[in-house]
Amino acid sequence: MRYFAAAADAARCAKETIALPAAATLGDLAATLIQRHGPDMTRVLKVAAFLVEDELTRDRTQPIAPRVDILPPFAGG
């Protein structure tokens, strides 16, 4: 996991390793992150997208991959 902007603030780190079953989805990952990091992460995940390998998605039914980034909306251009 890599976190950016508000996601890094909510996680209180820029990256971490999370072990989940091979069949886990982004929804499972999100639930784990909320349990681990609390209400701040809940707020971030409501508006964030996931970068799964090189694919940007908000589909929580998508399977996870070895590399997942959390990308909250960024200001500016």
Biopython code that builds the backbone (N, CA, C, O; Angstrom):
import numpy as np
from Bio.PDB.StructureBuilder import StructureBuilder

atoms = [
    (1, "MET", "N", (0.839, -1.167, 0.000)),
    (1, "MET", "CA", (0.000, 0.000, 0.000)),
    (1, "MET", "C", (0.886, 1.233, 0.000)),
    (1, "MET", "O", (1.850, 1.339, 0.759)),
    (2, "ARG", "N", (0.527, 2.161, -0.877)),
    (2, "ARG", "CA", (1.127, 3.493, -0.811)),
    (2, "ARG", "C", (-0.015, 4.477, -0.650)),
    (2, "ARG", "O", (-1.068, 4.345, -1.274)),
    (3, "TYR", "N", (0.212, 5.457, 0.192)),
    (3, "TYR", "CA", (-0.797, 6.472, 0.477)),
    (3, "TYR", "C", (-0.287, 7.827, 0.003)),
    (3, "TYR", "O", (0.907, 8.120, 0.080)),
    (4, "PHE", "N", (-1.215, 8.650, -0.489)),
    (4, "PHE", "CA", (-0.851, 9.976, -0.952)),
    (4, "PHE", "C", (-1.767, 11.007, -0.306)),
    (4, "PHE", "O", (-2.928, 10.722, -0.013)),
    (5, "ALA", "N", (-1.238, 12.203, -0.089)),
    (5, "ALA", "CA", (-2.000, 13.363, 0.414)),
    (5, "ALA", "C", (-2.794, 12.994, 1.670)),
    (5, "ALA", "O", (-2.216, 12.510, 2.643)),
    (6, "ALA", "N", (-4.106, 13.217, 1.659)),
    (6, "ALA", "CA", (-4.943, 12.983, 2.845)),
    (6, "ALA", "C", (-4.929, 11.528, 3.287)),
    (6, "ALA", "O", (-5.102, 11.240, 4.471)),
    (7, "ALA", "N", (-4.725, 10.605, 2.346)),
    (7, "ALA", "CA", (-4.656, 9.188, 2.719)),
    (7, "ALA", "C", (-3.428, 8.926, 3.590)),
    (7, "ALA", "O", (-3.504, 8.158, 4.549)),
    (8, "ALA", "N", (-2.306, 9.553, 3.267)),
    (8, "ALA", "CA", (-1.096, 9.406, 4.086)),
    (8, "ALA", "C", (-1.304, 10.024, 5.465)),
    (8, "ALA", "O", (-0.821, 9.493, 6.465)),
    (9, "ASP", "N", (-2.013, 11.130, 5.519)),
    (9, "ASP", "CA", (-2.321, 11.743, 6.816)),
    (9, "ASP", "C", (-3.195, 10.818, 7.651)),
    (9, "ASP", "O", (-2.951, 10.646, 8.845)),
    (10, "ALA", "N", (-4.214, 10.221, 7.033)),
    (10, "ALA", "CA", (-5.120, 9.330, 7.761)),
    (10, "ALA", "C", (-4.413, 8.069, 8.235)),
    (10, "ALA", "O", (-4.688, 7.575, 9.328)),
    (11, "ALA", "N", (-3.502, 7.546, 7.415)),
    (11, "ALA", "CA", (-2.773, 6.324, 7.785)),
    (11, "ALA", "C", (-1.583, 6.610, 8.694)),
    (11, "ALA", "O", (-1.036, 5.705, 9.325)),
    (12, "ARG", "N", (-1.192, 7.874, 8.751)),
    (12, "ARG", "CA", (-0.023, 8.301, 9.514)),
    (12, "ARG", "C", (1.276, 7.638, 9.015)),
    (12, "ARG", "O", (2.224, 7.417, 9.769)),
    (13, "CYS", "N", (1.269, 7.334, 7.712)),
    (13, "CYS", "CA", (2.465, 6.787, 7.062)),
    (13, "CYS", "C", (2.279, 6.920, 5.556)),
    (13, "CYS", "O", (1.163, 7.132, 5.082)),
    (14, "ALA", "N", (3.357, 6.797, 4.812)),
    (14, "ALA", "CA", (3.289, 6.895, 3.358)),
    (14, "ALA", "C", (3.099, 5.538, 2.689)),
    (14, "ALA", "O", (2.614, 5.457, 1.561)),
    (15, "LYS", "N", (3.484, 4.473, 3.392)),
    (15, "LYS", "CA", (3.291, 3.138, 2.833)),
    (15, "LYS", "C", (3.314, 2.109, 3.955)),
    (15, "LYS", "O", (3.880, 2.336, 5.024)),
    (16, "GLU", "N", (2.683, 0.974, 3.681)),
    (16, "GLU", "CA", (2.698, -0.145, 4.616)),
    (16, "GLU", "C", (2.339, -1.414, 3.860)),
    (16, "GLU", "O", (1.814, -1.365, 2.748)),
    (17, "THR", "N", (2.629, -2.541, 4.476)),
    (17, "THR", "CA", (2.297, -3.837, 3.901)),
    (17, "THR", "C", (1.109, -4.406, 4.651)),
    (17, "THR", "O", (1.086, -4.420, 5.882)),
    (18, "ILE", "N", (0.122, -4.875, 3.899)),
    (18, "ILE", "CA", (-1.079, -5.455, 4.486)),
    (18, "ILE", "C", (-1.281, -6.824, 3.853)),
    (18, "ILE", "O", (-1.310, -6.944, 2.629)),
    (19, "ALA", "N", (-1.419, -7.848, 4.672)),
    (19, "ALA", "CA", (-1.641, -9.207, 4.174)),
    (19, "ALA", "C", (-3.135, -9.502, 4.150)),
    (19, "ALA", "O", (-3.823, -9.385, 5.164)),
    (20, "LEU", "N", (-3.622, -9.885, 2.973)),
    (20, "LEU", "CA", (-5.014, -10.281, 2.792)),
    (20, "LEU", "C", (-5.046, -11.575, 1.994)),
    (20, "LEU", "O", (-4.077, -11.897, 1.306)),
    (21, "PRO", "N", (-6.145, -12.326, 2.073)),
    (21, "PRO", "CA", (-6.258, -13.551, 1.273)),
    (21, "PRO", "C", (-6.168, -13.249, -0.225)),
    (21, "PRO", "O", (-6.473, -12.137, -0.657)),
    (22, "ALA", "N", (-5.757, -14.221, -0.998)),
    (22, "ALA", "CA", (-5.575, -14.044, -2.438)),
    (22, "ALA", "C", (-6.857, -13.612, -3.139)),
    (22, "ALA", "O", (-6.791, -12.905, -4.145)),
    (23, "ALA", "N", (-8.006, -14.012, -2.642)),
    (23, "ALA", "CA", (-9.282, -13.676, -3.277)),
    (23, "ALA", "C", (-9.867, -12.346, -2.799)),
    (23, "ALA", "O", (-11.002, -12.018, -3.146)),
    (24, "ALA", "N", (-9.125, -11.587, -2.021)),
    (24, "ALA", "CA", (-9.630, -10.328, -1.459)),
    (24, "ALA", "C", (-9.904, -9.302, -2.555)),
    (24, "ALA", "O", (-9.254, -9.285, -3.600)),
    (25, "THR", "N", (-10.882, -8.455, -2.282)),
    (25, "THR", "CA", (-11.253, -7.377, -3.199)),
    (25, "THR", "C", (-10.830, -6.033, -2.612)),
    (25, "THR", "O", (-10.367, -5.958, -1.474)),
    (26, "LEU", "N", (-10.994, -4.990, -3.391)),
    (26, "LEU", "CA", (-10.711, -3.650, -2.881)),
    (26, "LEU", "C", (-11.654, -3.297, -1.733)),
    (26, "LEU", "O", (-11.277, -2.538, -0.840)),
    (27, "GLY", "N", (-12.859, -3.829, -1.743)),
    (27, "GLY", "CA", (-13.778, -3.622, -0.625)),
    (27, "GLY", "C", (-13.242, -4.241, 0.655)),
    (27, "GLY", "O", (-13.355, -3.649, 1.728)),
    (28, "ASP", "N", (-12.659, -5.431, 0.546)),
    (28, "ASP", "CA", (-12.038, -6.072, 1.715)),
    (28, "ASP", "C", (-10.864, -5.239, 2.214)),
    (28, "ASP", "O", (-10.677, -5.057, 3.417)),
    (29, "LEU", "N", (-10.087, -4.745, 1.277)),
    (29, "LEU", "CA", (-8.951, -3.891, 1.635)),
    (29, "LEU", "C", (-9.426, -2.630, 2.328)),
    (29, "LEU", "O", (-8.867, -2.235, 3.351)),
    (30, "ALA", "N", (-10.454, -1.990, 1.780)),
    (30, "ALA", "CA", (-10.981, -0.767, 2.389)),
    (30, "ALA", "C", (-11.466, -1.033, 3.808)),
    (30, "ALA", "O", (-11.200, -0.232, 4.703)),
    (31, "ALA", "N", (-12.167, -2.130, 4.035)),
    (31, "ALA", "CA", (-12.644, -2.476, 5.375)),
    (31, "ALA", "C", (-11.479, -2.665, 6.335)),
    (31, "ALA", "O", (-11.542, -2.238, 7.488)),
    (32, "THR", "N", (-10.419, -3.303, 5.861)),
    (32, "THR", "CA", (-9.228, -3.507, 6.690)),
    (32, "THR", "C", (-8.570, -2.176, 7.035)),
    (32, "THR", "O", (-8.151, -1.962, 8.172)),
    (33, "LEU", "N", (-8.481, -1.283, 6.055)),
    (33, "LEU", "CA", (-7.870, 0.024, 6.296)),
    (33, "LEU", "C", (-8.687, 0.844, 7.292)),
    (33, "LEU", "O", (-8.122, 1.545, 8.132)),
    (34, "ILE", "N", (-10.003, 0.759, 7.200)),
    (34, "ILE", "CA", (-10.857, 1.493, 8.139)),
    (34, "ILE", "C", (-10.692, 0.937, 9.545)),
    (34, "ILE", "O", (-10.623, 1.704, 10.506)),
    (35, "GLN", "N", (-10.626, -0.380, 9.684)),
    (35, "GLN", "CA", (-10.391, -0.980, 11.004)),
    (35, "GLN", "C", (-9.044, -0.552, 11.568)),
    (35, "GLN", "O", (-8.917, -0.272, 12.760)),
    (36, "ARG", "N", (-8.049, -0.505, 10.705)),
    (36, "ARG", "CA", (-6.686, -0.198, 11.143)),
    (36, "ARG", "C", (-6.487, 1.280, 11.460)),
    (36, "ARG", "O", (-5.783, 1.624, 12.410)),
    (37, "HIS", "N", (-7.112, 2.164, 10.659)),
    (37, "HIS", "CA", (-6.810, 3.592, 10.760)),
    (37, "HIS", "C", (-7.972, 4.476, 11.196)),
    (37, "HIS", "O", (-7.771, 5.670, 11.420)),
    (38, "GLY", "N", (-9.170, 3.938, 11.324)),
    (38, "GLY", "CA", (-10.278, 4.657, 11.924)),
    (38, "GLY", "C", (-11.017, 5.648, 11.042)),
    (38, "GLY", "O", (-10.943, 5.591, 9.814)),
    (39, "PRO", "N", (-11.743, 6.574, 11.705)),
    (39, "PRO", "CA", (-12.662, 7.481, 11.008)),
    (39, "PRO", "C", (-12.001, 8.372, 9.957)),
    (39, "PRO", "O", (-12.627, 8.687, 8.945)),
    (40, "ASP", "N", (-10.777, 8.777, 10.169)),
    (40, "ASP", "CA", (-10.106, 9.612, 9.164)),
    (40, "ASP", "C", (-9.978, 8.854, 7.840)),
    (40, "ASP", "O", (-10.164, 9.433, 6.770)),
    (41, "MET", "N", (-9.663, 7.564, 7.916)),
    (41, "MET", "CA", (-9.539, 6.769, 6.700)),
    (41, "MET", "C", (-10.908, 6.563, 6.058)),
    (41, "MET", "O", (-11.015, 6.517, 4.832)),
    (42, "THR", "N", (-11.948, 6.440, 6.866)),
    (42, "THR", "CA", (-13.307, 6.321, 6.323)),
    (42, "THR", "C", (-13.631, 7.519, 5.452)),
    (42, "THR", "O", (-14.151, 7.357, 4.349)),
    (43, "ARG", "N", (-13.333, 8.713, 5.928)),
    (43, "ARG", "CA", (-13.600, 9.937, 5.165)),
    (43, "ARG", "C", (-12.802, 9.972, 3.858)),
    (43, "ARG", "O", (-13.326, 10.356, 2.813)),
    (44, "VAL", "N", (-11.545, 9.571, 3.928)),
    (44, "VAL", "CA", (-10.696, 9.574, 2.733)),
    (44, "VAL", "C", (-11.216, 8.579, 1.701)),
    (44, "VAL", "O", (-11.303, 8.898, 0.515)),
    (45, "LEU", "N", (-11.558, 7.384, 2.148)),
    (45, "LEU", "CA", (-11.970, 6.341, 1.204)),
    (45, "LEU", "C", (-13.311, 6.630, 0.540)),
    (45, "LEU", "O", (-13.610, 6.062, -0.511)),
    (46, "LYS", "N", (-14.119, 7.498, 1.130)),
    (46, "LYS", "CA", (-15.386, 7.868, 0.498)),
    (46, "LYS", "C", (-15.166, 8.600, -0.822)),
    (46, "LYS", "O", (-16.021, 8.546, -1.707)),
    (47, "VAL", "N", (-14.036, 9.279, -0.966)),
    (47, "VAL", "CA", (-13.775, 10.072, -2.168)),
    (47, "VAL", "C", (-12.548, 9.617, -2.954)),
    (47, "VAL", "O", (-12.285, 10.129, -4.042)),
    (48, "ALA", "N", (-11.807, 8.672, -2.417)),
    (48, "ALA", "CA", (-10.549, 8.251, -3.034)),
    (48, "ALA", "C", (-10.764, 7.235, -4.146)),
    (48, "ALA", "O", (-11.787, 6.553, -4.207)),
    (49, "ALA", "N", (-9.781, 7.156, -5.011)),
    (49, "ALA", "CA", (-9.708, 6.112, -6.025)),
    (49, "ALA", "C", (-8.543, 5.195, -5.654)),
    (49, "ALA", "O", (-7.661, 5.563, -4.878)),
    (50, "PHE", "N", (-8.566, 4.002, -6.223)),
    (50, "PHE", "CA", (-7.483, 3.043, -6.030)),
    (50, "PHE", "C", (-6.703, 2.932, -7.329)),
    (50, "PHE", "O", (-7.290, 2.885, -8.410)),
    (51, "LEU", "N", (-5.398, 2.891, -7.224)),
    (51, "LEU", "CA", (-4.553, 2.576, -8.366)),
    (51, "LEU", "C", (-4.068, 1.151, -8.136)),
    (51, "LEU", "O", (-3.214, 0.904, -7.285)),
    (52, "VAL", "N", (-4.623, 0.216, -8.906)),
    (52, "VAL", "CA", (-4.302, -1.203, -8.772)),
    (52, "VAL", "C", (-3.341, -1.545, -9.899)),
    (52, "VAL", "O", (-3.721, -1.588, -11.069)),
    (53, "GLU", "N", (-2.073, -1.792, -9.520)),
    (53, "GLU", "CA", (-0.998, -1.890, -10.506)),
    (53, "GLU", "C", (-1.028, -0.597, -11.313)),
    (53, "GLU", "O", (-0.624, 0.437, -10.781)),
    (54, "ASP", "N", (-1.480, -0.591, -12.556)),
    (54, "ASP", "CA", (-1.504, 0.645, -13.349)),
    (54, "ASP", "C", (-2.915, 1.062, -13.743)),
    (54, "ASP", "O", (-3.084, 1.892, -14.635)),
    (55, "GLU", "N", (-3.928, 0.500, -13.093)),
    (55, "GLU", "CA", (-5.318, 0.786, -13.440)),
    (55, "GLU", "C", (-6.002, 1.579, -12.337)),
    (55, "GLU", "O", (-6.032, 1.153, -11.182)),
    (56, "LEU", "N", (-6.550, 2.735, -12.698)),
    (56, "LEU", "CA", (-7.275, 3.573, -11.754)),
    (56, "LEU", "C", (-8.723, 3.099, -11.676)),
    (56, "LEU", "O", (-9.376, 2.928, -12.705)),
    (57, "THR", "N", (-9.229, 2.886, -10.460)),
    (57, "THR", "CA", (-10.586, 2.376, -10.301)),
    (57, "THR", "C", (-11.201, 2.838, -8.990)),
    (57, "THR", "O", (-10.499, 3.206, -8.048)),
    (58, "ARG", "N", (-12.513, 2.810, -8.951)),
    (58, "ARG", "CA", (-13.278, 3.016, -7.720)),
    (58, "ARG", "C", (-14.141, 1.785, -7.438)),
    (58, "ARG", "O", (-14.905, 1.760, -6.473)),
    (59, "ASP", "N", (-14.012, 0.773, -8.281)),
    (59, "ASP", "CA", (-14.804, -0.457, -8.193)),
    (59, "ASP", "C", (-14.293, -1.332, -7.046)),
    (59, "ASP", "O", (-13.238, -1.958, -7.143)),
    (60, "ARG", "N", (-15.054, -1.358, -5.980)),
    (60, "ARG", "CA", (-14.630, -2.096, -4.782)),
    (60, "ARG", "C", (-14.752, -3.613, -4.936)),
    (60, "ARG", "O", (-14.297, -4.356, -4.066)),
    (61, "THR", "N", (-15.357, -4.080, -6.027)),
    (61, "THR", "CA", (-15.450, -5.523, -6.242)),
    (61, "THR", "C", (-14.230, -6.064, -6.978)),
    (61, "THR", "O", (-14.083, -7.276, -7.135)),
    (62, "GLN", "N", (-13.366, -5.178, -7.425)),
    (62, "GLN", "CA", (-12.160, -5.589, -8.155)),
    (62, "GLN", "C", (-11.190, -6.304, -7.221)),
    (62, "GLN", "O", (-11.007, -5.881, -6.080)),
    (63, "PRO", "N", (-10.570, -7.379, -7.690)),
    (63, "PRO", "CA", (-9.566, -8.066, -6.877)),
    (63, "PRO", "C", (-8.359, -7.159, -6.604)),
    (63, "PRO", "O", (-8.023, -6.287, -7.405)),
    (64, "ILE", "N", (-7.727, -7.386, -5.470)),
    (64, "ILE", "CA", (-6.515, -6.630, -5.165)),
    (64, "ILE", "C", (-5.345, -7.192, -5.975)),
    (64, "ILE", "O", (-5.450, -8.243, -6.607)),
    (65, "ALA", "N", (-4.247, -6.474, -5.939)),
    (65, "ALA", "CA", (-3.010, -6.859, -6.618)),
    (65, "ALA", "C", (-1.867, -6.596, -5.651)),
    (65, "ALA", "O", (-2.075, -5.998, -4.596)),
    (66, "PRO", "N", (-0.657, -7.039, -5.999)),
    (66, "PRO", "CA", (0.473, -6.787, -5.102)),
    (66, "PRO", "C", (0.716, -5.312, -4.811)),
    (66, "PRO", "O", (1.173, -4.959, -3.724)),
    (67, "ARG", "N", (0.409, -4.435, -5.793)),
    (67, "ARG", "CA", (0.615, -2.997, -5.565)),
    (67, "ARG", "C", (-0.718, -2.272, -5.676)),
    (67, "ARG", "O", (-1.370, -2.303, -6.720)),
    (68, "VAL", "N", (-1.115, -1.622, -4.594)),
    (68, "VAL", "CA", (-2.323, -0.809, -4.573)),
    (68, "VAL", "C", (-1.973, 0.526, -3.936)),
    (68, "VAL", "O", (-1.359, 0.575, -2.870)),
    (69, "ASP", "N", (-2.368, 1.611, -4.601)),
    (69, "ASP", "CA", (-2.166, 2.948, -4.061)),
    (69, "ASP", "C", (-3.542, 3.557, -3.779)),
    (69, "ASP", "O", (-4.507, 3.281, -4.491)),
    (70, "ILE", "N", (-3.622, 4.383, -2.739)),
    (70, "ILE", "CA", (-4.832, 5.124, -2.426)),
    (70, "ILE", "C", (-4.610, 6.560, -2.884)),
    (70, "ILE", "O", (-3.676, 7.228, -2.442)),
    (71, "LEU", "N", (-5.487, 7.027, -3.783)),
    (71, "LEU", "CA", (-5.341, 8.357, -4.352)),
    (71, "LEU", "C", (-6.574, 9.211, -4.041)),
    (71, "LEU", "O", (-7.590, 9.108, -4.730)),
    (72, "PRO", "N", (-6.488, 10.046, -3.015)),
    (72, "PRO", "CA", (-7.587, 10.977, -2.773)),
    (72, "PRO", "C", (-7.569, 12.053, -3.851)),
    (72, "PRO", "O", (-6.569, 12.208, -4.552)),
    (73, "PRO", "N", (-8.671, 12.803, -3.992)),
    (73, "PRO", "CA", (-8.658, 13.898, -4.969)),
    (73, "PRO", "C", (-7.524, 14.882, -4.654)),
    (73, "PRO", "O", (-7.281, 15.219, -3.495)),
    (74, "PHE", "N", (-6.852, 15.323, -5.687)),
    (74, "PHE", "CA", (-5.775, 16.286, -5.530)),
    (74, "PHE", "C", (-6.263, 17.659, -5.966)),
    (74, "PHE", "O", (-7.043, 17.765, -6.912)),
    (75, "ALA", "N", (-5.823, 18.690, -5.302)),
    (75, "ALA", "CA", (-6.137, 20.064, -5.695)),
    (75, "ALA", "C", (-5.087, 20.518, -6.708)),
    (75, "ALA", "O", (-3.960, 20.024, -6.718)),
    (76, "GLY", "N", (-5.465, 21.436, -7.529)),
    (76, "GLY", "CA", (-4.505, 21.986, -8.493)),
    (76, "GLY", "C", (-4.496, 21.221, -9.786)),
    (76, "GLY", "O", (-5.413, 20.449, -10.067)),
    (77, "GLY", "N", (-3.455, 21.430, -10.586)),
    (77, "GLY", "CA", (-3.430, 20.795, -11.896)),
    (77, "GLY", "C", (-2.148, 20.277, -12.267)),
    (77, "GLY", "O", (-2.000, 19.716, -13.353)),
]
sb = StructureBuilder()
sb.init_structure("model")
sb.init_model(0)
sb.init_chain("A")
sb.init_seg("    ")
for serial, (resi, resn, name, xyz) in enumerate(atoms, 1):
    if name == "N":
        sb.init_residue(resn, " ", resi, " ")
    sb.init_atom(name, np.array(xyz, "f"), 0.0, 1.0, " ", f" {name:<3s}", serial, name[0])
structure = sb.get_structure()
